[in-house]
Amino acid sequence: MNEHGPILVPLDGSELAEGALSIATEVARAERTHLVLVSVWEEPGSGTPAAISTAMEARASDHFETYLQVCRVGLTQPEMRPIVVGGDP
């Protein structure tokens, strides 16, 4: 691994963001480092009932984890770590 650390690739489902994957892969390979694919989803507001909030959180996490796995298909970067974060994008 390189001393510069991983390359973060924020993915929001847009073509523009996904278009950066191939470039990030090339840079990671040249720098001998790995990619970290990141998606952030907005958590439900404070007025949302806990049961609904928990269900939304689980569905969003599953959705974005699947999305990041799909983004990895076809990339030749051997080391890639997907991260899904709930918060304020």
The 8 nearest C-alpha neighbors of each residue, nearest first, counted from 0:
[[1, 32, 31, 2, 4, 33, 30, 3],
 [0, 2, 3, 32, 31, 4, 30, 5],
 [1, 3, 4, 0, 32, 5, 30, 31],
 [4, 2, 1, 5, 32, 30, 0, 6],
 [3, 5, 2, 1, 32, 6, 0, 33],
 [6, 4, 33, 34, 32, 7, 35, 3],
 [5, 7, 34, 35, 33, 8, 27, 4],
 [8, 6, 35, 34, 36, 5, 9, 37],
 [7, 9, 36, 37, 35, 10, 6, 34],
 [10, 8, 37, 38, 36, 7, 11, 16],
 [11, 9, 38, 16, 12, 37, 8, 17],
 [10, 12, 13, 38, 16, 9, 39, 17],
 [11, 13, 10, 14, 16, 17, 66, 15],
 [14, 12, 15, 16, 11, 17, 10, 18],
 [13, 15, 17, 16, 18, 12, 19, 11],
 [14, 16, 18, 13, 17, 19, 12, 10],
 [17, 15, 13, 18, 19, 10, 14, 11],
 [16, 18, 14, 19, 20, 15, 13, 10],
 [19, 17, 15, 16, 20, 14, 21, 22],
 [18, 20, 22, 17, 16, 21, 23, 15],
 [21, 19, 23, 17, 18, 22, 24, 8],
 [20, 22, 24, 23, 19, 25, 18, 74],
 [23, 21, 25, 19, 24, 20, 26, 18],
 [24, 22, 20, 26, 25, 21, 19, 27],
 [25, 23, 21, 27, 22, 26, 76, 20],
 [24, 26, 28, 22, 23, 27, 29, 21],
 [25, 27, 29, 23, 28, 24, 30, 22],
 [28, 26, 32, 30, 24, 25, 29, 33],
 [27, 29, 31, 25, 26, 30, 24, 32],
 [30, 28, 26, 27, 31, 25, 32, 24],
 [29, 31, 27, 28, 32, 26, 1, 3],
 [32, 30, 28, 0, 29, 1, 27, 33],
 [31, 33, 0, 27, 1, 30, 5, 28],
 [34, 32, 5, 78, 27, 79, 6, 35],
 [33, 35, 79, 6, 5, 7, 36, 80],
 [34, 36, 80, 7, 79, 81, 6, 8],
 [35, 37, 81, 8, 9, 82, 7, 80],
 [38, 36, 9, 82, 10, 83, 8, 81],
 [39, 37, 83, 10, 9, 11, 84, 82],
 [40, 38, 84, 85, 88, 83, 86, 37],
 [41, 39, 85, 86, 88, 42, 84, 38],
 [40, 42, 86, 87, 85, 88, 43, 39],
 [41, 43, 86, 85, 40, 44, 87, 56],
 [44, 42, 52, 47, 41, 45, 55, 56],
 [45, 43, 46, 47, 42, 52, 41, 48],
 [44, 46, 47, 43, 48, 42, 52, 49],
 [47, 45, 44, 48, 43, 49, 52, 51],
 [46, 48, 45, 44, 52, 43, 49, 51],
 [49, 47, 51, 50, 52, 46, 45, 53],
 [48, 50, 52, 51, 53, 47, 54, 46],
 [51, 49, 53, 52, 48, 54, 47, 55],
 [52, 50, 54, 53, 48, 49, 55, 47],
 [51, 53, 49, 55, 50, 54, 47, 56],
 [54, 52, 56, 50, 51, 55, 49, 57],
 [53, 55, 51, 57, 56, 52, 58, 50],
 [56, 54, 52, 58, 53, 57, 59, 51],
 [55, 57, 53, 59, 54, 58, 52, 60],
 [56, 58, 60, 54, 55, 59, 61, 53],
 [59, 57, 61, 55, 60, 56, 62, 54],
 [60, 58, 62, 56, 61, 57, 55, 63],
 [59, 61, 57, 63, 62, 58, 64, 56],
 [62, 60, 58, 64, 59, 63, 65, 57],
 [63, 61, 59, 65, 60, 64, 58, 66],
 [62, 64, 66, 65, 60, 61, 67, 59],
 [63, 65, 61, 67, 66, 62, 60, 68],
 [66, 64, 68, 63, 62, 67, 61, 69],
 [65, 67, 63, 69, 64, 68, 62, 70],
 [68, 66, 70, 64, 69, 65, 63, 81],
 [67, 69, 65, 71, 70, 66, 64, 72],
 [70, 68, 66, 71, 67, 72, 65, 64],
 [71, 69, 67, 68, 72, 66, 17, 73],
 [70, 72, 68, 69, 74, 73, 67, 79],
 [73, 71, 69, 70, 74, 68, 75, 67],
 [72, 74, 71, 75, 70, 69, 76, 21],
 [75, 73, 71, 76, 72, 21, 24, 70],
 [74, 76, 77, 73, 24, 72, 71, 78],
 [75, 77, 74, 78, 24, 79, 28, 33],
 [78, 76, 75, 79, 33, 74, 28, 34],
 [79, 77, 33, 76, 34, 80, 32, 35],
 [78, 80, 34, 35, 33, 77, 81, 76],
 [79, 81, 35, 36, 34, 82, 78, 33],
 [82, 80, 36, 35, 37, 67, 79, 83],
 [81, 83, 37, 36, 84, 38, 80, 35],
 [84, 82, 38, 39, 37, 64, 63, 60],
 [85, 83, 39, 86, 38, 82, 40, 37],
 [86, 84, 40, 39, 42, 41, 83, 87],
 [85, 87, 41, 42, 40, 88, 84, 39],
 [86, 88, 41, 42, 40, 85, 39, 84],
 [87, 39, 41, 86, 40, 85, 38, 84]]
